[in-house]
């Protein structure tokens, strides 16, 4: 887990600030991406610990998604497969996935984006509706609603409901479809209820011309998210295993394996034609289902290859098949050891560059009693996080800060109790006039520079302009 934190940036850090500084229904400045993750970490109000709790929750969701895929394949191929074998397969597939993805792509999907969280909630919710007794229906509905307010596009995975049950049950499928439709309707209406900013239409705008002009860049970016050599090797081996052992693949799993590639292609084409994705340069983070297809194929091959290896070993070693409990115990011990090592490295390693680089500026915040950091998005929020984690109260003015407007205005009003009071601004990537102007636009009123406290980084003391 700690191995992939190097690319941590303001997008990752902002989850913790939203959770501990001001929790809103949606991601700050967005009318989508409900703050389910931030809500889960909200009880931990210390920003430093909140950050690591959210990282751990994100990592758990990512690996839980892999585990759900492996468990589905295992139950479909061999319902009697031991827990120990399944645990070892999950560990193996997780290692293969991190070997195929670049560190940046792994960080993006494990810690930054919320596809895994949304899909875990959605798939578990569907499973409860199509497999379990009625007393689980309410929980299933809550999970589906929670999933779709985070990533509404997760609804496109609804066809999985047809393969999650042990048998066809049209009544259960109808209940799942009705529940999902109601959840999607709520997700569509929620912005008008919980978001008071300007409606954002770019993410809902699609154009064929955007696809035609952008598909090459999008395809190149998707490939850039992969380590090509191991991906090609693992994919070729996986396909070979599935072809050679195709007689062991049940019908339900065949549907998934045959349906996943067309679904990934359709997702790629659809979101390449999206205006928001185009504005964001077709970053790989918008194409998670393409990578998920690789995970499904590798997981299926790993389970089938594991079953073959188990049968071979069982034939040669009579006691092998009688130790599932021991295998499960060893699997959980390995998982626990990896978790402990990962958490220890996470808490003792200073190797998150963006946070380490923000440390000196956070000390300037303390020494000069800075109350507001203004400027570049990618630098301001790490400085705010580093300052808050050290116990220095500070606000940021940068994209996404609109959610803090009321709190910052109240803080400014409390500061200027007496006519001679002033406030210190740290200006990141801005010259003095622009910094003061951005501050004034955010809090209102006219402001002037009283003095310059520091040149690098630029810290200015401002006060209300004389009338």
C-alpha positions as CSV (number, residue, x, y, z in Angstrom):
1,X,0.0,0.0,0.0
2,X,2.7,2.5,1.0
3,X,4.6,1.7,-2.1
4,X,2.2,3.5,-4.3
5,X,1.8,6.8,-2.4
6,X,4.5,8.6,-4.2
7,X,2.1,10.2,-6.8
8,X,-0.1,11.6,-4.0
9,X,-1.4,15.0,-4.9
10,X,-4.0,17.6,-4.0
11,X,-6.9,15.4,-5.3
12,X,-6.0,12.7,-2.8
13,X,-5.4,15.0,0.1
14,X,-8.7,16.9,-0.5
15,X,-10.7,13.9,0.7
16,X,-9.2,14.3,4.2
17,X,-9.8,18.1,4.2
18,X,-13.4,17.6,3.2
19,X,-13.8,15.0,5.9
20,X,-12.2,16.9,8.7
21,X,-12.5,20.6,7.8
22,X,-16.0,20.8,6.2
23,X,-18.1,17.8,5.2
24,X,-20.4,18.5,2.3
25,X,-22.8,16.1,0.5
26,X,-20.6,16.3,-2.7
27,X,-17.0,16.6,-3.5
28,X,-16.1,20.3,-3.0
29,X,-17.2,22.3,-6.1
30,X,-18.9,19.3,-7.8
31,X,-22.5,18.3,-8.3
32,X,-21.5,14.6,-8.3
33,X,-19.1,12.3,-6.4
34,X,-21.0,12.2,-3.1
35,X,-18.6,12.3,0.0
36,X,-19.4,8.7,1.2
37,X,-15.7,8.1,1.7
38,X,-15.2,11.4,3.6
39,X,-18.3,10.6,5.7
40,X,-16.7,7.2,6.7
41,X,-13.6,9.0,8.0
42,X,-15.5,12.0,9.6
43,X,-15.4,10.6,13.2
44,X,-11.6,11.0,13.0
45,X,-11.3,14.7,13.2
46,X,-7.5,14.9,13.4
47,X,-6.5,15.7,9.8
48,X,-3.3,13.7,10.0
49,X,-4.9,10.5,11.2
50,X,-8.0,11.1,9.0
51,X,-5.8,11.2,5.9
52,X,-4.3,7.8,6.7
53,X,-7.7,6.3,7.7
54,X,-9.1,7.3,4.3
55,X,-6.1,5.9,2.5
56,X,-6.6,2.6,4.3
57,X,-10.3,2.5,3.5
58,X,-9.6,3.3,-0.2
59,X,-7.0,0.5,-0.3
60,X,-9.4,-1.9,1.4
61,X,-12.1,-1.1,-1.2
62,X,-9.7,-1.7,-4.1
63,X,-8.6,-5.1,-2.8
64,X,-12.2,-5.9,-1.8
65,X,-13.2,-5.4,-5.4
66,X,-10.5,-7.9,-6.5
67,X,-11.6,-10.3,-3.8
68,X,-15.2,-10.1,-4.9
69,X,-14.2,-11.0,-8.5
70,X,-12.1,-13.9,-7.3
71,X,-14.8,-15.2,-5.0
72,X,-17.4,-14.9,-7.8
73,X,-15.1,-16.9,-10.2
74,X,-14.3,-19.4,-7.4
75,X,-17.9,-20.1,-6.5
76,X,-18.9,-20.3,-10.1
77,X,-16.1,-22.7,-11.2
78,X,-15.9,-24.8,-8.0
79,X,-18.5,-24.1,-5.2
80,X,-16.5,-26.4,-2.9
81,X,-13.3,-24.5,-3.2
82,X,-11.6,-24.0,0.2
83,X,-11.3,-20.7,1.8
84,X,-7.5,-21.0,2.0
85,X,-7.2,-21.5,-1.8
86,X,-9.4,-18.4,-2.3
87,X,-7.4,-16.3,0.0
88,X,-4.2,-17.2,-1.7
89,X,-5.7,-16.5,-5.1
90,X,-6.8,-13.0,-4.0
91,X,-3.3,-12.3,-2.8
92,X,-1.8,-13.5,-6.0
93,X,-4.2,-11.6,-8.2
94,X,-3.6,-8.4,-6.2
95,X,0.1,-8.8,-6.8
96,X,-0.4,-9.4,-10.5
97,X,-2.6,-6.3,-10.8
98,X,-0.1,-4.1,-9.2
99,X,2.6,-5.6,-11.4
100,X,0.5,-4.8,-14.6
101,X,-0.5,-1.2,-13.6
102,X,2.1,1.6,-13.4
103,X,2.6,3.1,-9.9
104,X,0.6,6.2,-11.0
105,X,-2.3,4.2,-12.3
106,X,-2.3,2.0,-9.2
107,X,-2.2,5.1,-7.0
108,X,-5.1,6.6,-9.0
109,X,-7.4,3.7,-8.6
110,X,-6.4,2.6,-5.1
111,X,-6.2,6.0,-3.3
112,X,-7.6,8.8,-5.5
113,X,-10.6,7.8,-7.5
114,X,-13.7,6.1,-6.1
115,X,-14.6,3.6,-8.7
116,X,-13.7,0.7,-6.4
117,X,-15.7,2.0,-3.5
118,X,-18.8,2.6,-5.8
119,X,-18.5,-0.8,-7.5
120,X,-18.1,-2.7,-4.2
121,X,-21.2,-1.0,-2.8
122,X,-23.2,-1.6,-6.0
123,X,-22.2,-5.3,-6.5
124,X,-22.7,-6.2,-2.8
125,X,-26.1,-4.3,-2.8
126,X,-27.2,-6.3,-5.9
127,X,-26.0,-9.5,-4.4
128,X,-28.1,-8.9,-1.3
129,X,-31.2,-8.2,-3.5
130,X,-30.8,-11.3,-5.7
131,X,-29.4,-13.8,-3.3
132,X,-30.5,-13.1,0.3
133,X,-33.7,-13.1,2.3
134,X,-36.0,-10.1,2.4
135,X,-34.5,-8.8,5.7
136,X,-31.4,-7.8,3.7
137,X,-33.3,-5.8,1.1
138,X,-33.2,-2.5,2.9
139,X,-29.4,-2.8,3.4
140,X,-29.0,-3.7,-0.3
141,X,-31.0,-0.7,-1.3
142,X,-29.0,1.6,0.9
143,X,-25.7,0.3,-0.6
144,X,-27.0,0.8,-4.2
145,X,-28.1,4.4,-3.4
146,X,-24.7,5.1,-1.8
147,X,-23.0,3.7,-4.8
148,X,-24.8,5.7,-7.4
149,X,-24.6,9.0,-5.7
150,X,-20.8,8.5,-5.7
151,X,-20.4,7.3,-9.3
152,X,-23.8,7.2,-11.2
153,X,-22.1,5.4,-14.1
154,X,-21.8,2.3,-11.9
155,X,-25.4,1.6,-12.9
156,X,-24.0,0.3,-16.2
157,X,-22.8,-2.7,-14.3
158,X,-26.4,-3.8,-13.5
159,X,-26.3,-6.7,-15.9
160,X,-24.2,-8.4,-13.3
161,X,-27.4,-9.0,-11.4
162,X,-28.2,-11.8,-13.9
163,X,-25.1,-13.8,-12.9
164,X,-24.9,-13.0,-9.1
165,X,-27.7,-15.4,-8.2
166,X,-27.4,-19.2,-8.1
167,X,-30.4,-19.4,-10.4
168,X,-32.7,-17.2,-12.5
169,X,-35.3,-15.6,-10.3
170,X,-37.3,-13.0,-12.3
171,X,-39.0,-11.7,-9.3
172,X,-35.7,-11.0,-7.6
173,X,-34.3,-9.4,-10.7
174,X,-37.3,-7.2,-11.1
175,X,-36.9,-6.0,-7.4
176,X,-33.2,-5.3,-8.1
177,X,-34.1,-3.4,-11.3
178,X,-36.7,-1.3,-9.6
179,X,-34.4,-0.6,-6.7
180,X,-31.6,0.4,-9.0
181,X,-33.9,2.6,-11.1
182,X,-35.1,4.4,-7.9
183,X,-31.6,4.9,-6.7
184,X,-30.5,6.3,-10.1
185,X,-33.5,8.7,-10.0
186,X,-32.4,9.9,-6.6
187,X,-28.8,10.3,-7.7
188,X,-30.1,12.4,-10.6
189,X,-32.2,14.6,-8.4
190,X,-29.7,14.9,-5.5
191,X,-27.7,17.8,-7.1
192,X,-30.8,20.1,-7.0
193,X,-31.3,19.2,-3.3
194,X,-27.8,19.2,-1.9
195,X,-25.8,21.4,-4.3
196,X,-26.3,25.1,-4.5
197,X,-23.6,26.0,-6.9
198,X,-23.7,26.4,-10.7
199,X,-24.9,23.3,-12.5
200,X,-22.1,21.5,-14.3
201,X,-23.2,20.2,-17.6
202,X,-19.8,19.1,-19.1
203,X,-19.9,15.7,-17.5
204,X,-23.3,15.1,-19.1
205,X,-22.4,16.3,-22.5
206,X,-21.3,13.8,-25.2
207,X,-20.3,14.4,-28.8
208,X,-19.2,12.2,-31.7
209,X,-16.8,14.9,-32.8
210,X,-15.1,14.7,-29.4
211,X,-14.6,11.0,-29.8
212,X,-13.2,11.3,-33.3
213,X,-10.7,14.0,-32.3
214,X,-9.7,12.4,-29.0
215,X,-9.7,8.6,-29.3
216,X,-6.1,8.3,-30.2
217,X,-5.0,10.3,-27.2
218,X,-7.3,8.4,-25.0
219,X,-6.0,5.0,-26.2
220,X,-2.4,6.2,-25.7
221,X,-3.2,7.3,-22.2
222,X,-4.9,4.0,-21.3
223,X,-1.8,2.1,-22.6
224,X,0.4,4.5,-20.6
225,X,-1.3,3.3,-17.4
226,X,0.1,-0.2,-18.0
227,X,3.5,-1.8,-17.7
228,X,3.4,-3.3,-21.1
229,X,5.8,-6.2,-20.7
230,X,4.2,-7.9,-17.7
231,X,0.7,-7.0,-18.9
232,X,1.3,-8.8,-22.3
233,X,2.8,-11.8,-20.5
234,X,0.1,-12.2,-18.0
235,X,-2.7,-11.5,-20.5
236,X,-1.4,-14.1,-23.0
237,X,-0.9,-16.7,-20.3
238,X,-4.4,-16.0,-18.9
239,X,-6.1,-16.3,-22.3
240,X,-4.1,-19.5,-23.0
241,X,-5.2,-21.0,-19.7
242,X,-8.8,-20.1,-20.4
243,X,-8.7,-21.5,-23.9
244,X,-7.0,-24.8,-22.9
245,X,-9.3,-25.3,-19.8
246,X,-12.4,-23.9,-21.5
247,X,-14.4,-27.0,-20.6
248,X,-14.2,-26.0,-16.9
249,X,-15.7,-22.5,-17.5
250,X,-19.4,-22.5,-16.5
251,X,-22.0,-20.6,-18.6
252,X,-22.3,-17.7,-16.1
253,X,-18.6,-17.1,-16.1
254,X,-18.5,-17.3,-19.9
255,X,-21.1,-14.5,-20.1
256,X,-18.9,-12.3,-18.0
257,X,-15.7,-13.1,-19.8
258,X,-17.3,-12.6,-23.2
259,X,-19.2,-9.5,-22.1
260,X,-16.4,-7.7,-20.4
261,X,-14.3,-6.7,-23.4
262,X,-17.3,-5.2,-25.4
263,X,-18.4,-3.4,-22.3
264,X,-14.9,-1.9,-21.8
265,X,-14.8,-0.8,-25.5
266,X,-18.3,0.7,-25.2
267,X,-17.2,2.6,-22.0
268,X,-14.0,3.8,-23.7
269,X,-15.9,5.1,-26.7
270,X,-18.6,6.7,-24.6
271,X,-16.4,8.6,-22.2
272,X,-13.9,9.5,-24.9
273,X,-16.9,11.4,-26.4
274,X,-17.5,13.2,-23.1
275,X,-16.7,16.9,-22.8
276,X,-15.4,16.8,-19.2
277,X,-13.1,13.9,-20.0
278,X,-11.8,15.8,-23.0
279,X,-11.2,18.9,-20.8
280,X,-9.2,16.6,-18.5
281,X,-7.0,15.3,-21.4
282,X,-8.5,11.8,-21.4
283,X,-6.6,10.8,-18.2
284,X,-6.5,7.0,-17.6
285,X,-8.6,7.5,-14.4
286,X,-11.8,7.8,-16.5
287,X,-11.3,4.4,-18.1
288,X,-11.2,2.1,-15.0
289,X,-13.5,-0.6,-16.6
290,X,-10.8,-1.1,-19.3
291,X,-8.4,-2.1,-16.6
292,X,-11.1,-4.0,-14.7
293,X,-11.5,-6.2,-17.7
294,X,-7.9,-7.2,-17.4
295,X,-8.5,-8.0,-13.7
296,X,-11.5,-10.2,-14.5
297,X,-9.5,-12.2,-17.1
298,X,-6.5,-12.7,-14.9
299,X,-8.7,-13.6,-11.9
300,X,-10.5,-16.3,-13.9
301,X,-7.3,-17.7,-15.2
302,X,-5.8,-17.7,-11.7
303,X,-8.7,-19.6,-10.2
304,X,-8.8,-22.2,-13.0
305,X,-5.0,-22.6,-12.9
306,X,-5.1,-22.9,-9.1
307,X,-7.8,-25.6,-9.3
308,X,-5.6,-27.5,-11.8
309,X,-2.5,-27.2,-9.6
310,X,-4.6,-28.3,-6.5
311,X,-5.8,-31.4,-8.3
312,X,-2.3,-32.3,-9.5
313,X,-0.9,-31.9,-6.0
314,X,-3.8,-33.7,-4.4
315,X,-3.2,-36.7,-6.6
316,X,0.4,-36.8,-5.6
317,X,0.1,-35.8,-1.9
318,X,-2.7,-37.4,-0.2
319,X,-2.8,-35.0,2.8
320,X,-2.8,-31.9,0.6
321,X,-6.6,-31.9,0.1
322,X,-7.3,-32.3,3.8
323,X,-5.7,-29.1,5.0
324,X,-8.0,-26.3,3.9
325,X,-8.2,-24.8,7.4
326,X,-4.4,-24.6,7.6
327,X,-4.3,-23.0,4.2
328,X,-6.8,-20.4,5.3
329,X,-4.9,-19.7,8.5
330,X,-1.7,-19.2,6.6
331,X,-3.4,-17.0,4.0
332,X,-4.9,-14.8,6.7
333,X,-1.5,-14.7,8.5
334,X,0.2,-13.5,5.3
335,X,-2.5,-10.9,4.7
336,X,-2.2,-9.6,8.2
337,X,1.6,-9.5,8.1
338,X,1.4,-7.5,4.8
339,X,-1.1,-5.1,6.3
340,X,1.0,-4.6,9.5
341,X,4.1,-3.9,7.4
342,X,2.2,-1.6,5.1
343,X,0.7,0.4,7.9
344,X,4.1,0.6,9.7
345,X,5.8,1.9,6.5
346,X,2.9,4.3,5.9
347,X,3.3,5.9,9.3
348,X,7.1,6.0,9.5
349,X,8.0,6.8,5.9
350,X,8.5,10.4,4.9
351,X,8.3,9.4,1.2
352,X,5.1,11.2,0.2
353,X,6.8,14.0,-1.8
354,X,4.0,16.4,-2.0
355,X,3.5,16.4,1.8
356,X,7.2,16.5,2.6
357,X,7.6,19.4,0.2
358,X,4.8,21.3,2.0
359,X,6.5,21.0,5.4
360,X,8.7,24.1,5.2
361,X,5.8,26.2,4.1
362,X,3.7,24.8,6.9
363,X,6.5,26.0,9.4
364,X,6.3,29.4,7.8
365,X,2.5,29.3,8.4
366,X,3.3,28.8,12.1
367,X,6.1,31.3,12.4
368,X,4.3,34.1,10.6
369,X,0.8,33.3,11.9
370,X,-0.5,32.9,8.3
371,X,-4.3,32.5,8.3
372,X,-5.0,32.0,4.5
373,X,-2.9,30.3,1.8
374,X,-3.9,31.6,-1.7
375,X,-2.9,30.3,-5.1
376,X,-2.1,27.2,-7.1
377,X,-4.4,24.3,-6.5
378,X,-1.8,21.6,-6.5
379,X,0.4,23.4,-3.9
380,X,-2.2,25.2,-1.7
381,X,-4.0,22.1,-0.5
382,X,-0.9,20.1,0.5
383,X,0.3,23.2,2.5
384,X,-3.1,23.5,4.2
385,X,-3.0,19.8,5.0
386,X,0.5,19.9,6.4
387,X,-0.4,23.0,8.5
388,X,-3.6,21.5,9.9
389,X,-1.8,18.2,10.7
390,X,0.7,20.1,12.8
391,X,-2.1,21.9,14.6
392,X,-1.9,25.3,12.8
393,X,-5.4,26.6,11.8
394,X,-5.3,27.8,8.2
395,X,-7.7,28.1,5.2
396,X,-7.0,27.8,1.5
397,X,-8.2,29.9,-1.4
398,X,-7.9,27.9,-4.5
399,X,-10.2,25.9,-6.8
400,X,-12.6,23.8,-4.7
401,X,-12.4,26.4,-1.8
402,X,-16.0,27.7,-2.4
403,X,-17.3,25.2,0.1
404,X,-15.3,27.0,2.8
405,X,-16.5,30.5,1.9
406,X,-18.8,30.9,5.0
407,X,-16.1,29.6,7.4
408,X,-13.4,31.8,6.0
409,X,-15.6,34.9,6.0
410,X,-16.5,34.3,9.6
411,X,-12.8,33.9,10.5
412,X,-12.0,37.2,8.8
413,X,-14.8,38.9,10.7
414,X,-13.5,37.5,14.0
415,X,-10.0,38.7,13.1
416,X,-10.9,42.3,12.5
417,X,-12.4,43.2,15.9
418,X,-10.3,46.3,16.2
419,X,-9.4,48.8,13.5
420,X,-5.7,48.0,13.7
421,X,-6.0,44.3,13.1
422,X,-4.6,42.6,10.0
423,X,-4.3,39.2,8.4
424,X,-1.4,37.3,6.8
425,X,-1.7,35.7,3.4
426,X,0.7,33.2,1.9
427,X,0.7,33.6,-1.9
428,X,1.6,30.5,-3.9
429,X,2.5,31.1,-7.6
430,X,0.9,34.6,-7.5
431,X,2.3,38.0,-7.4
432,X,1.3,40.4,-4.6
433,X,-1.5,42.3,-6.5
434,X,-3.1,39.1,-7.8
435,X,-2.9,37.4,-4.5
436,X,-4.7,40.2,-2.7
437,X,-7.3,40.5,-5.5
438,X,-8.1,36.8,-5.3
439,X,-8.5,37.1,-1.5
440,X,-10.7,40.1,-1.9
441,X,-12.9,38.4,-4.5
442,X,-13.4,35.5,-2.1
443,X,-14.2,37.3,1.2
444,X,-15.5,40.6,-0.3
445,X,-14.5,44.1,0.4
446,X,-11.4,46.2,-0.6
447,X,-8.0,45.2,0.8
448,X,-4.5,46.7,0.8
449,X,-1.0,45.5,1.6
450,X,0.3,46.7,4.9
451,X,3.7,45.0,4.7
452,X,5.6,42.1,3.2
453,X,6.6,39.5,5.8
454,X,8.5,37.1,3.6
455,X,9.6,36.9,0.0
456,X,9.9,33.2,-0.6
457,X,7.3,32.0,-0.3
458,X,5.5,35.4,-0.5
459,X,3.7,36.3,2.7
460,X,1.9,39.6,2.8
461,X,0.1,41.3,5.6
462,X,-3.2,42.8,4.5
463,X,-5.9,45.0,6.0
464,X,-9.1,46.7,4.9
465,X,-8.4,49.5,2.5
466,X,-8.8,53.0,3.9
467,X,-11.9,54.7,2.6
